[in-house]
Amino acid sequence: MGTCGSCSSGAGPFSEGKELVEFVYNAHGGAIKDQPLPDGGLKTKCRGCGEPFTLKTFVGKCPKCGGVHAVSPPRCDNAANIQFAGAGYKLPGEK
């Protein structure tokens, strides 16, 4: 299996939870996190508060509670692959 240059931490596109969110956020120097998901995004429910929303980019937040979610490019065809960073998680640079 090939590796991604961003995988040096041991995390990768098949990680789970916070580890996957941080991997996608940092992958390729941060170039992926804000890219739009194919077909307008993935409909899901926030894993923190249960609010339905559409994840439109590879890393996104619940519009109700701000819960951070992500999906990796090789797995972005199925909402079941969306991972949640955990309650209270803040992206780097957020207060």
N, C-alpha and C positions, 0 to 999 in steps of 0.2 A: 504494500500500500504506500502511495506517495505521501509526502508530508508537505505541509504548508509552512512557509517561513515564519508565520506567526505562531506556530505550534510549539515553540521551544519550551514553553512552560509546562508542557504535558497536556494542556487543555487542547481540545480540537472541536471540529464541527459536530461531533456526536456526543459531546459532553452534556451534562444536565444542570439545571438550576442556575445558580449564580455563576458557576464556572463557565457555562455556555454563554450567558449574557456578557460576561467580561471578555471572553474570547472573541465574540462577534464584534463587540464595541471596539476592540483594539486591532482586529484583523486588518492586515494590509495598511497599517498606519492610520487606521480609522476611516479608510475610504469606503467601507461597506456599510457601516451602521446606518447611514442616512439614505442609502439607495432605496428606491421604491421596489416593493415586492411585485412579482408578476401578477397580472390580472387584477390589479387594484387592491391587493392585500388579502389577508386571511381573516375571516370572521371567527371570533373567539369570545371567551368570557375571561375577565380578569381573574387570575388565580388568587388575588388578594381579597377583593370585595365582591366578586361575582358579576360585576357590570358587563354587559355585552359591549364589545367594540370591535373595530377592524384594525388589525395590525397592518399598517401601510408601508412601513420600512422595516429593515432587518432588526433594528432595535427601536422600541417604542414604549409609550406609557399609556396606562389606562387614563382616559379623560376624567374619570370620577375621583380616583384615589391616588393617581400618579405611580401606581405599581409598574415596575420596569419588566418588560417582556422582550424576548428575542427569539429568532429562528435563524439557523445557519443556511447559507445558499444551497448546499446539496439536499437540504430537507425542507425547503420552503414551499413544497407542493401540498402540504397537509398540516392543518391547524393543530393536529395532535402532537406535532413536533415543537410547538412553541414552548419555551421554557420561561419560568418566572424567577426573578432574582431573589425573592423573599420580601417579607414585610419590612418596611423601613429602609430598604436599599436605596441608595442615592448614586446616580452616575457621577463619575469623576468631575469635579468642579462645581457640583451642586451643593447648596447648603441645606 
